[in-house]
Amino acid sequence: MMTPAHIRHANAALAALIILQLTMLGALFAQSAPHPPATIPLFGIAPFLAAALSTAAAAIIIGPLDTAAGRVLSVLAALMALLSYGPQKYLDAQFALIWPAVIAGQIATVAVIILVASAAMKRSTS
């Protein structure tokens, strides 16, 4: 079992992703620059952000490291966040305006993935 500190770290990283995505959703609705586009080729960004936010919240509620479901939801939330904060954003024309969110999103995503991998490895060896 993961320690309470590991669980707090995972919850903090997921909460960071929630706050970043809520901020971008607010910027989209307010149309304050820089804001994400309303649509991308496959879907509208607001419904996607809603799905990403609810996935991260579900992971926190279930326990991001405690169960297989929590670990899957945590990784899924991290991967969904990469649409907004992934390495492709380094090529974005507005990178100079969004880099703090991109870097914070990447750090939180990496933290979630490392903590979930560590939890999964500890479960498989015990």
C-alpha positions in Angstrom: 0.0 0.0 0.0 1.2 3.5 -0.8 1.9 5.9 2.1 -0.4 8.7 2.9 2.3 11.1 1.6 2.2 9.4 -1.8 -1.6 9.6 -2.0 -1.4 13.3 -1.0 1.1 13.9 -3.8 -1.1 12.2 -6.4 -4.1 14.1 -5.2 -2.1 17.3 -5.4 -1.0 16.6 -8.9 -4.6 15.7 -10.0 -5.9 18.9 -8.3 -3.3 20.9 -10.2 -4.6 19.5 -13.4 -8.1 20.3 -12.4 -7.2 23.9 -11.6 -5.3 24.4 -14.8 -8.1 23.0 -16.9 -10.8 25.0 -15.0 -8.8 28.1 -15.7 -8.5 27.4 -19.4 -12.2 26.6 -19.5 -12.9 29.9 -17.9 -10.7 31.7 -20.4 -12.5 29.9 -23.2 -15.9 31.1 -21.9 -14.7 34.6 -21.2 -12.8 34.7 -24.5 -9.8 36.3 -22.7 -6.5 35.7 -24.4 -4.9 33.3 -24.5 -7.7 30.8 -24.5 -8.1 27.4 -26.1 -9.9 27.2 -29.4 -13.6 26.4 -29.1 -13.2 23.3 -31.3 -10.4 21.1 -32.5 -10.7 18.7 -35.4 -12.3 15.8 -33.4 -14.6 17.6 -30.9 -15.5 20.8 -29.0 -12.9 21.6 -26.4 -15.3 22.5 -23.6 -16.9 19.1 -23.5 -13.5 17.5 -23.6 -12.3 19.6 -20.7 -15.5 18.6 -18.8 -14.6 15.0 -19.3 -11.0 15.5 -18.3 -12.0 17.4 -15.2 -14.5 14.8 -14.1 -12.0 12.0 -14.7 -9.4 13.7 -12.5 -12.1 14.4 -9.8 -13.2 10.7 -9.9 -9.6 9.6 -9.5 -9.3 11.8 -6.4 -12.5 10.5 -4.9 -11.8 6.8 -5.6 -8.2 7.1 -4.5 -5.6 7.7 -7.2 -3.3 4.9 -6.0 -5.4 2.6 -3.9 -7.3 0.6 -6.5 -6.9 -0.4 -10.1 -9.8 1.8 -11.0 -8.2 4.8 -9.2 -4.9 4.2 -11.0 -6.6 3.9 -14.4 -8.6 7.0 -13.9 -5.4 8.9 -12.7 -3.5 7.9 -15.8 -6.4 8.7 -18.0 -6.8 12.1 -16.4 -3.1 12.7 -17.0 -3.2 11.7 -20.6 -6.3 13.8 -21.2 -4.5 16.8 -19.8 -1.7 16.3 -22.3 -4.0 17.5 -25.0 -3.8 20.9 -23.4 -0.3 20.7 -21.9 1.6 18.2 -23.9 4.9 18.7 -25.7 3.1 19.8 -28.9 2.4 23.1 -27.1 6.1 24.0 -27.5 5.3 24.6 -31.2 2.1 26.6 -30.4 2.3 30.2 -31.7 1.1 31.4 -28.3 3.7 29.4 -26.3 5.2 32.6 -24.9 1.8 33.4 -23.3 0.9 29.9 -22.1 4.3 28.4 -21.0 3.6 28.5 -17.2 0.4 26.4 -17.6 2.2 24.1 -20.1 5.1 23.5 -17.7 2.9 23.1 -14.6 0.6 20.7 -16.5 3.6 18.6 -17.7 5.0 18.4 -14.2 1.7 17.4 -12.7 1.2 14.8 -15.5 4.6 13.3 -15.0 4.0 13.2 -11.2 0.7 11.3 -11.6 2.2 8.8 -14.0 5.3 8.2 -11.8 3.2 7.8 -8.7 0.8 5.4 -10.4 3.6 3.3 -11.9 5.3 3.2 -8.4 2.0 2.1 -6.8 1.4 -0.5 -9.4 4.9 -1.9 -9.0 4.5 -2.1 -5.2 1.2 -3.9 -5.6 2.6 -6.4 -8.0 5.6 -7.2 -5.6 3.5 -7.6 -2.5 
